[in-house]
Amino acid sequence: MTHLQSLLDGSFALLTSLVAIILIVAALYRSTGKRRQEYIPGVPIIGVEGNASLADARERFRNNAKEMLLDGYTKYKGGPFYVPSPLGERLMIPPKYVEELKSAAVEDCDFVGTFFEMFEGRYTTMGDRSTLHPRVAKTQLNMSLGDILPSVREEIEDSFREALPLCDEWTEVAVADRFVTIVARVSSRMFGGTELSRHTEWVDSTINFAVDGFVLAQKLKAVPELLRPLVSRIFPEMKKISAHHETARKVIVPILERRETLPKQEAKPRDFLQWMTDEAKGVEKKKSFLSKIQLKLSFAAIHTSAAAPVQLLYDLCVMPEYVTTLRSELDQVLQEYGELNKQALAKLEKMDSIMKESQRFNPLLLITFERIITKNTTLSDGFTIPRGTTIGVPAQALSMDPDLYPDPERFDGFRFVKTGEKGALREQYAASNLRSMAFGYGRHACPGRFFASCEIKMIMSYLLLNYDFKFPEARKERPSSAAVETQLLPNHDATICLRQRPSRVWAN
C-alpha cells in the first residue's frame, strides 16, 4: 500500500509539473507571439485609436471584423492599412497592388497558405496544394456546363422533395440546414453522379466534414501553436475528420475500380470524378488521393453555394416586392426555352442581379485575395511588403464604396441588370474584377463560380416556382448573419414559413 501510494504521489507530482510547464509555455507564447511581425513604416493599424490596445483590437476582430474593415477602408481608401487579428496584423492592400500581385509566382505569393491558416489545415486537412481540381474546373467543368445541367436539375427536384416537402398549409421550417443538404446532393451529382448524390453516408460526411473542421479550427485557435499537436488529439473532431476520410475512401475507391472495368466501347461518365481521373498525373492517379481531393472539394463547394440562396431567401422575405418580378422573368424564360438549360439561365438577368446584390450585402468572406508574402516584395512604386506578411482585400468594404456603387447602403435588387446602349451587364454574379472580388481575383479566382452561379439560379428558380414563403409573424426584421473572423455565415436558427404553390412549374 505504501509503495502504491508512493507511485501515485510521484505520478501526481509529475502531472502537476507538466501542467505547470504547459501553462508557462502558454503564457510565454501569448506574450511573445509565434513570430515577431515586421511592420511597414507609416502604414496605419485600424482599431487601436484612443485607449484601445493591439491585444484588444485583435480580440475585437473575432466578431467585429466587418466593422473594422469598413472603418479602415473608409479612412485609408486607396492606401494600405493593417487590420489586427488573432493571427497577427493583416495588410489590406488597394486595387493597384492587387493588379501587380495577381500573377505573382505561387512560391512568392502563397494562396493556399492562408487557407491552411484560416482552417488550421494541418489538423483539419482542409486545403490542398494539388492543382488537379482547379485545372479540371477551369477546363472540363466550365466547358461542360450545358451537358451536366439536366442531371443537376433532376437532383434539385428530388432533393427538394425530400428536404423541403410541399405542404398545403403554412409550415415553419429552419431552412439553412435544409439548403446545405440540397446543395450537398446537387454538388455530389456533378462530382460523381447518382452513386454519390444518393449515397446517404457520403452526403452526410461531406456536410459534417466541413462542420467538424470548422469547429476544430476554432478550438485550436484558442490554444498556443506550440501545444496544438498535443492538444488536438483530445478533441473529438479529430477522430470525426479521420472517419470522414475513411468514408470517402470507402465510397470513392470502389467507384473508380468499377469504372476501370467498363468496356472500352462504353462512354465514360461525364462528371468531375472522371475528369480528375483522366487528367491526373503522377501521385494524383492514386485512388486514395482522389478520394481525399473529392472530400475536400465537397467542403469548398457545399457550404459556399448553400449560403447564397439562404441569404437571398431572407432578403426576399423582408422585401417580397421582388418576388412577382422574378417569377414573371422565370415564366418568360421557360416559355422561350422550355426548360432551364444553360442558355435559359443566362437570360435570368434579374435573378442574376438580385443574387449579386444579396452577395454584396452578405458575402461569405469579408476578405479575399488573401496571400502570404514569402519574400520581401517591392512593387513598382517602391512600396515593399516584408516577408511573412499576410495580405488581402477588404472585399465587402469595397462593395460598399459609393464611388463604385451609388447609394451603397440601399438594397437595389436590380442594380446589375443590363444598362446602356449596348446592353452590357455592369457585373454578373460570377464576375471577378477589381470592383467585384467576392470570388477572388487573378489566377486563383474561384474556378467553380460559373457552376455555382447556375446551381444557385436553378435552386432559387425551383423555390420561387413551387413555394410561397414569408417570415413567421413574430419576426419583424431580417436575421442577422453570424460573423466569425473573416467569415459571414447565414443565420442557421432562423425559420421561414413555406407553403405549396397551386401550380408546380419546373419545365414546359
C-alpha distance (Angstrom), angle and dihedral (degrees) to the residues before:
residue distance angle dihedral
M1 . . .
T2 3.81 . .
H3 3.82 90.5 .
L4 3.81 91.4 49.4
Q5 3.79 90.7 48.3
S6 3.78 89.4 50.4
L7 3.80 91.3 52.6
L8 3.79 91.3 48.5
D9 3.78 91.7 49.1
G10 3.80 90.4 49.1
S11 3.80 92.5 48.5
F12 3.77 91.3 48.6
A13 3.80 91.1 49.6
L14 3.83 90.5 50.0
L15 3.79 91.7 48.1
T16 3.80 90.8 48.5
S17 3.80 90.4 50.9
L18 3.80 92.2 49.2
V19 3.79 91.6 50.0
A20 3.80 90.3 49.2
I21 3.80 91.5 50.3
I22 3.81 91.3 48.9
L23 3.80 91.4 50.3
I24 3.80 92.0 48.8
V25 3.81 91.8 48.5
A26 3.79 90.1 48.0
A27 3.79 91.9 50.3
L28 3.80 92.2 47.8
Y29 3.79 90.8 47.3
R30 3.76 93.4 51.4
S31 3.78 92.0 48.3
T32 3.79 96.4 47.9
G33 3.83 103.0 29.4
K34 3.78 124.4 -140.1
R35 3.81 91.8 -74.8
R36 3.76 139.1 -5.0
Q37 3.78 107.1 -98.3
E38 3.78 117.9 -138.4
Y39 3.79 110.9 -136.7
I40 3.79 125.6 -154.7
P41 3.81 110.0 -117.9
G42 3.79 113.4 -111.1
V43 3.80 96.3 14.6
P44 3.83 108.3 124.2
I45 3.80 125.3 -129.7
I46 3.77 113.5 -137.4
G47 3.80 120.4 -137.3
V48 3.81 99.7 30.8
E49 3.79 96.7 92.2
G50 3.78 119.0 127.4
N51 3.79 114.6 -2.3
A52 3.81 96.3 -21.4
S53 3.79 114.3 121.5
L54 3.79 125.6 -145.6
A55 3.81 88.9 -109.7
D56 3.81 90.1 53.5
A57 3.81 91.1 49.6
R58 3.79 92.1 49.8
E59 3.79 90.8 52.2
R60 3.80 91.8 45.7
F61 3.81 89.2 55.4
R62 3.83 91.1 67.9
N63 3.80 93.0 74.6
N64 3.81 105.3 8.3
A65 3.79 103.5 48.4
K66 3.81 91.9 121.4
E67 3.81 93.2 58.9
M68 3.80 93.6 42.0
L69 3.80 93.3 50.5
L70 3.79 92.6 47.2
D71 3.81 90.2 49.1
G72 3.80 91.8 50.6
Y73 3.79 94.3 45.6
T74 3.81 91.9 49.3
K75 3.80 94.6 47.9
Y76 3.79 98.2 42.1
K77 3.79 101.8 27.5
G78 3.78 111.0 167.9
G79 3.79 92.1 18.2
P80 3.80 136.9 79.2
F81 3.80 124.4 -97.1
Y82 3.79 137.5 172.1
V83 3.78 123.2 -118.1
P84 3.83 114.2 -160.8
S85 3.80 118.0 -126.6
P86 3.81 136.2 166.8
L87 3.81 87.4 -100.5
G88 3.81 92.3 54.1
E89 3.78 133.9 -86.8
R90 3.80 114.1 -37.1
L91 3.78 117.8 -149.5
M92 3.81 112.5 -130.3
I93 3.79 109.1 -153.7
P94 3.84 130.3 -159.7
P95 3.83 121.9 -117.1
K96 3.81 93.7 -99.1
Y97 3.82 89.6 66.1
V98 3.80 92.4 44.0
E99 3.78 89.1 59.2
E100 3.80 90.4 54.3
L101 3.80 95.5 45.6
K102 3.80 99.9 41.6
S103 3.81 92.4 90.6
A104 3.80 98.2 36.0
A105 3.79 116.9 134.2
V106 3.80 113.2 -88.0
E107 3.80 91.3 -124.8
D108 3.83 90.0 56.8
C109 3.79 99.3 39.5
D110 3.81 107.1 33.1
F111 3.80 115.3 -155.0
V112 3.81 99.3 172.2
G113 3.80 93.2 48.8
T114 3.81 91.4 68.3
F115 3.79 89.9 52.1
F116 3.80 90.5 52.6
E117 3.80 89.3 50.5
M118 3.79 95.4 47.2
F119 3.80 94.6 49.0
E120 3.82 100.0 26.8
G121 3.79 88.1 -117.0
R122 3.78 94.2 -174.0
Y123 3.80 88.2 70.9
T124 3.81 105.6 20.8
T125 3.87 92.2 44.3
M126 3.81 88.2 -137.1
G127 3.76 111.5 146.7
D128 3.79 130.7 32.3
R129 3.78 136.0 -155.1
S130 3.78 93.3 -142.5
T131 3.80 113.8 117.9
L132 3.81 94.0 -157.4
H133 3.80 98.4 97.8
P134 3.84 96.9 44.1
R135 3.81 89.2 47.3
V136 3.79 91.3 53.0
A137 3.82 93.7 43.6
K138 3.81 92.8 51.6
T139 3.78 92.8 49.7
Q140 3.80 119.0 20.7
L141 3.80 99.6 25.0
N142 3.77 96.6 46.4
M143 3.80 93.1 43.2
S144 3.81 92.7 47.9
L145 3.81 100.7 46.9
G146 3.78 93.3 112.5
D147 3.81 91.7 52.6
I148 3.80 97.9 49.6
L149 3.82 99.4 42.6
P150 3.85 95.9 83.9
S151 3.81 91.1 60.3
V152 3.81 90.0 44.2
R153 3.80 89.8 52.5
E154 3.80 90.5 51.2
E155 3.80 92.0 50.0
I156 3.80 91.9 49.8
E157 3.78 91.0 55.4
D158 3.81 94.2 47.0
S159 3.80 94.9 44.6
F160 3.81 92.7 47.7
R161 3.79 90.4 53.1
E162 3.78 90.5 55.2
A163 3.81 100.7 36.3
L164 3.82 99.4 37.3
P165 3.82 108.9 22.8
L166 3.78 116.0 -159.2
C167 3.81 115.0 -109.6
D168 3.81 134.0 -177.8
E169 3.82 95.4 -136.8
W170 3.79 129.1 56.1
T171 3.82 107.3 -84.4
E172 3.79 124.6 -169.5
V173 3.81 112.9 -132.0
A174 3.81 135.5 174.9
V175 3.79 94.1 -130.4
A176 3.81 103.9 -176.9
D177 3.80 96.1 76.1
R178 3.81 91.0 41.7
F179 3.78 90.4 55.5
V180 3.80 90.4 50.9
T181 3.81 88.8 56.4
I182 3.80 92.3 47.1
V183 3.80 93.0 49.6
A184 3.81 91.4 44.5
R185 3.79 89.8 57.0
V186 3.79 95.3 42.4
S187 3.82 92.5 48.4
S188 3.80 90.5 46.8
R189 3.80 89.6 52.9
M190 3.80 89.1 57.4
F191 3.80 92.1 43.2
G192 3.80 99.4 49.5
G193 3.80 113.1 -11.1
T194 3.79 125.1 -115.5
E195 3.81 90.9 -34.5
L196 3.80 85.6 75.2
S197 3.81 104.2 26.4
R198 3.83 93.1 53.2
H199 3.82 95.1 40.7
T200 3.81 103.1 102.3
E201 3.80 95.8 -164.9
W202 3.80 91.5 51.2
V203 3.81 93.9 47.8
D204 3.80 91.4 47.8
S205 3.80 91.5 49.6
T206 3.80 93.6 49.5
I207 3.80 89.7 53.2
N208 3.79 97.2 43.2
F209 3.80 94.8 42.0
A210 3.80 87.9 67.6
V211 3.81 93.7 43.2
D212 3.80 94.4 47.9
G213 3.79 91.5 44.7
F214 3.79 92.6 51.1
V215 3.83 92.5 48.4
L216 3.80 92.2 47.1
A217 3.80 91.9 48.9
Q218 3.80 91.6 53.3
K219 3.81 91.7 48.4
L220 3.80 92.7 49.1
K221 3.80 93.3 48.7
A222 3.80 87.8 62.7
V223 3.83 89.5 58.3
P224 3.84 124.5 75.0
E225 3.79 109.6 -101.2
L226 3.80 92.4 -120.7
L227 3.80 90.5 62.0
R228 3.79 99.3 42.6
P229 3.84 97.4 92.1
L230 3.81 88.7 57.5
V231 3.80 100.7 35.4
S232 3.81 94.9 44.9
R233 3.79 90.1 70.3
I234 3.78 93.0 64.7
F235 3.80 94.2 56.9
P236 3.83 113.1 94.1
E237 3.81 91.4 -142.1
M238 3.81 89.9 72.0
K239 3.81 90.6 63.5
K240 3.78 91.3 43.6
I241 3.81 91.4 53.7
S242 3.80 90.3 51.4
A243 3.80 88.6 50.8
H244 3.81 90.7 52.2
H245 3.80 90.3 53.7
E246 3.79 89.5 49.8
T247 3.82 89.7 51.8
A248 3.81 89.8 50.4
R249 3.80 90.9 51.1
K250 3.80 92.0 45.8
V251 3.81 92.6 50.7
I252 3.81 104.4 34.5
V253 3.82 101.9 40.9
P254 3.84 95.4 58.6
I255 3.82 89.9 48.6
L256 3.80 90.2 53.5
E257 3.81 91.2 46.4
R258 3.80 92.0 51.6
R259 3.78 91.1 49.3
E260 3.79 90.3 54.4
T261 3.81 89.7 60.8
L262 3.82 96.3 51.0
P263 3.81 113.8 122.2
K264 3.78 112.4 -98.8
Q265 3.78 92.0 -120.0
E266 3.80 91.8 56.1
A267 3.79 114.7 95.5
K268 3.79 115.9 -112.1
P269 3.81 117.6 -114.4
R270 3.79 113.0 -94.2
D271 3.78 101.3 -132.6
F272 3.78 139.4 109.8
L273 3.79 94.7 -98.3
Q274 3.78 91.6 56.6
W275 3.79 92.7 44.8
M276 3.81 89.9 52.7
T277 3.80 90.2 48.8
D278 3.79 91.2 52.5
E279 3.81 93.9 44.3
A280 3.82 97.7 43.1
K281 3.79 120.0 118.2
G282 3.80 130.9 -168.3
V283 3.80 113.0 -29.6
E284 3.81 89.3 5.1
K285 3.81 88.7 74.9
K286 3.81 92.7 68.1
K287 3.78 111.0 109.1
S288 3.80 90.9 -139.6
F289 3.80 89.1 55.0
L290 3.80 92.0 50.4
S291 3.81 91.5 50.0
K292 3.81 91.3 53.2
I293 3.79 92.4 47.4
Q294 3.80 91.1 48.8
L295 3.82 91.4 54.1
K296 3.79 92.3 48.3
L297 3.80 90.7 47.1
S298 3.78 89.6 54.3
F299 3.79 89.7 55.3
A300 3.80 90.6 53.4
A301 3.80 94.1 45.8
I302 3.78 105.6 40.2
H303 3.79 109.7 51.0
T304 3.80 94.9 36.9
S305 3.81 93.5 51.4
A306 3.81 93.1 41.3
A307 3.81 93.4 53.6
A308 3.82 94.6 59.1
P309 3.85 99.9 59.7
V310 3.81 91.0 42.7
Q311 3.80 91.5 54.1
L312 3.80 91.1 45.6
L313 3.80 91.9 48.7
Y314 3.81 89.6 53.9
D315 3.81 88.7 50.0
L316 3.79 92.7 50.7
C317 3.80 91.8 49.0
V318 3.79 90.5 56.2
M319 3.83 93.1 39.5
P320 3.83 104.2 35.3
E321 3.80 91.7 162.7
Y322 3.82 88.2 86.1
V323 3.81 95.1 58.1
T324 3.81 98.4 76.6
T325 3.81 92.5 50.6
L326 3.80 92.6 48.5
R327 3.80 91.9 49.6
S328 3.80 90.8 48.4
E329 3.80 90.6 52.5
L330 3.81 89.6 49.6
D331 3.79 92.4 50.9
Q332 3.80 91.7 50.8
V333 3.81 93.2 48.9
L334 3.81 92.5 47.2
Q335 3.79 90.9 50.0
E336 3.79 90.0 52.6
Y337 3.82 99.6 42.8
G338 3.81 104.2 21.2
E339 3.79 92.2 -136.5
L340 3.78 141.4 28.2
N341 3.79 100.2 -90.6
K342 3.79 126.4 152.3
Q343 3.80 93.6 -82.2
A344 3.80 92.8 47.4
L345 3.80 92.5 50.0
A346 3.80 89.7 53.0
K347 3.81 87.9 57.3
L348 3.80 92.9 57.8
E349 3.79 91.5 93.6
K350 3.80 96.6 153.0
M351 3.79 90.2 49.0
D352 3.80 90.0 49.6
S353 3.79 91.0 49.2
I354 3.79 96.8 50.6
M355 3.81 90.4 46.4
K356 3.80 87.7 54.3
E357 3.79 93.2 47.5
S358 3.81 91.6 48.7
Q359 3.79 88.9 50.2
R360 3.82 90.2 49.8
F361 3.80 90.6 60.2
N362 3.81 98.0 36.9
P363 3.81 112.0 25.3
L364 3.78 117.1 171.9
L365 3.82 91.1 -127.0
L366 3.80 125.3 39.9
I367 3.81 92.0 -163.9
T368 3.80 124.8 43.3
F369 3.80 135.1 172.7
E370 3.80 87.6 48.3
R371 3.80 113.1 175.5
I372 3.80 137.8 162.9
I373 3.80 111.0 -130.7
T374 3.81 104.8 -138.4
K375 3.81 98.8 -171.2
N376 3.80 135.3 27.1
T377 3.81 103.3 -78.7
T378 3.80 123.7 -163.1
L379 3.80 116.8 -163.2
S380 3.80 127.9 -150.1
D381 3.81 95.1 -88.5
G382 3.80 92.6 50.5
F383 3.82 95.8 -99.9
T384 3.82 107.1 145.1
I385 3.81 123.7 -155.9
P386 3.82 111.9 -157.0
R387 3.78 122.0 -126.7
G388 3.80 112.9 -91.5
T389 3.83 94.9 30.5
T390 3.80 117.6 137.8
I391 3.79 109.8 -142.0
G392 3.81 131.6 -169.9
V393 3.79 146.9 151.6
P394 3.82 121.7 -109.0
A395 3.80 91.3 -129.0
Q396 3.80 97.7 176.2
A397 3.82 91.7 48.9
L398 3.80 89.5 48.7
S399 3.81 89.8 52.9
M400 3.82 88.7 57.7
D401 3.81 93.2 54.8
P402 3.85 109.0 124.3
D403 3.80 89.8 -150.5
L404 3.80 88.8 62.0
Y405 3.80 100.5 31.8
P406 3.82 117.0 27.8
D407 3.79 113.5 -133.1
P408 3.83 90.0 4.9
E409 3.81 96.5 -177.4
R410 3.80 90.8 62.1
F411 3.81 117.2 87.5
D412 3.81 105.0 -130.6
G413 3.78 107.1 178.2
F414 3.79 94.0 -167.1
R415 3.79 96.1 43.1
F416 3.81 91.7 118.9
V417 3.79 101.0 44.5
K418 3.81 116.0 124.6
T419 3.77 114.3 -70.1
G420 3.77 137.7 172.7
E421 3.78 133.2 41.8
K422 3.79 94.9 -64.6
G423 3.77 92.7 44.8
A424 3.80 94.3 -129.2
L425 3.77 118.3 168.2
R426 3.76 110.0 -113.9
E427 3.79 89.3 -148.3
Q428 3.78 133.1 -11.2
Y429 3.78 122.4 -147.4
A430 3.80 91.9 -105.2
A431 3.81 93.8 46.4
S432 3.78 118.4 135.6
N433 3.79 113.7 -167.4
L434 3.79 141.0 119.6
R435 3.81 93.7 -78.7
S436 3.79 96.3 39.9
M437 3.80 112.7 45.1
A438 3.80 105.2 150.8
F439 3.82 88.3 117.8
G440 3.78 93.9 41.4
Y441 3.78 126.1 -111.5
G442 3.77 140.7 -103.5
R443 3.78 126.4 14.1
H444 3.82 92.5 -18.3
A445 3.80 97.9 49.6
C446 3.80 107.5 133.7
P447 3.83 104.9 -79.5
G448 3.82 92.0 -161.1
R449 3.80 95.6 56.3
F450 3.81 94.1 103.9
F451 3.79 92.1 55.1
A452 3.80 89.7 44.5
S453 3.80 90.3 53.0
C454 3.82 91.8 52.7
E455 3.80 92.1 43.8
I456 3.82 93.7 51.9
K457 3.81 92.3 45.5
M458 3.79 91.1 52.4
I459 3.80 93.0 47.1
M460 3.79 92.3 49.3
S461 3.81 90.7 45.2
Y462 3.79 92.1 54.2
L463 3.79 90.4 47.2
L464 3.81 93.9 49.2
L465 3.79 93.7 46.5
N466 3.79 97.4 45.7
Y467 3.81 107.1 31.3
D468 3.75 141.7 48.5
F469 3.78 111.9 -150.0
K470 3.78 140.7 -174.3
F471 3.79 141.0 154.5
P472 3.81 118.6 -88.1
E473 3.80 112.7 -95.0
A474 3.80 91.4 -106.4
R475 3.81 93.4 60.2
K476 3.80 114.2 82.4
E477 3.79 101.6 171.4
R478 3.79 142.3 31.6
P479 3.82 116.0 -76.4
S480 3.79 108.7 -105.5
S481 3.78 118.9 -122.2
A482 3.80 121.2 -111.7
A483 3.81 112.8 -112.5
V484 3.81 115.0 -148.8
E485 3.81 108.7 171.4
T486 3.83 105.4 -68.1
Q487 3.81 94.9 -8.1
L488 3.79 125.3 91.0
L489 3.80 107.8 -162.2
P490 3.82 126.6 -168.8
N491 3.80 116.2 -110.4
H492 3.81 106.7 -93.8
D493 3.80 95.5 -170.4
A494 3.80 97.3 58.4
T495 3.79 118.6 103.2
I496 3.79 132.5 -147.1
C497 3.80 128.1 -157.1
L498 3.81 111.5 -127.1
R499 3.79 131.6 -169.9
Q500 3.79 132.4 178.0
R501 3.78 115.5 -105.4
P502 3.82 117.8 -128.3
S503 3.80 93.4 -115.9
R504 3.80 122.4 44.9
V505 3.79 102.9 -154.3
W506 3.79 118.8 174.4
A507 3.78 106.0 141.2
N508 3.78 131.6 3.4
